[in-house]
């Protein structure tokens, strides 16, 4: 399959349609789940789709080191190339990684102005601004709405979409009136899209808790395959428990 066909047939198109076009530039979205369910894999698949379309991606991690992040991208690309029988896979791989940069912070309490300065310095590695920023391991438990609002302001100012990952409590989800779990519920107003991943039997389902056009929870007709770590557009029954 040619790259253009892969992009057209990608389940990310279904994902974007379900989200009324996907996460818009200038907006914040969050993928939340318990540890090990597939947040990072899902966001890396979304980011890889952007890379395949020639767009710049900046991956910021407050958890995994850069080598671990690269491993995620390598695995997702390898599985995509295999699943879609991608032609000239290695050439495409070498082409898209030029559009990806990784920024790692060992400390989680880094002031946003410092983060912003690092981002602006890294932009020299791009031919323009990043189109998407992925933020992994953000300390939602310790952070405040004021701090996250700085990210929102930056996204709006630079016209960049920013996806976050957030780890849920294992014991108590502490759902609010919107069915959004802690610690994300205190940031509800700052996110345009909130998705919770839920493991079900042999796959992981996507529960849309908030979108740009709909505040009502719903299951997306997509699933994450825990074996390949890819989002699949194989239809999932909305009646699945």
Order of alpha helices (4+ residues) and beta strands (2+ residues): alpha-alpha-beta-alpha-beta-alpha-alpha-beta-alpha-beta-alpha-beta-beta-beta-beta-beta
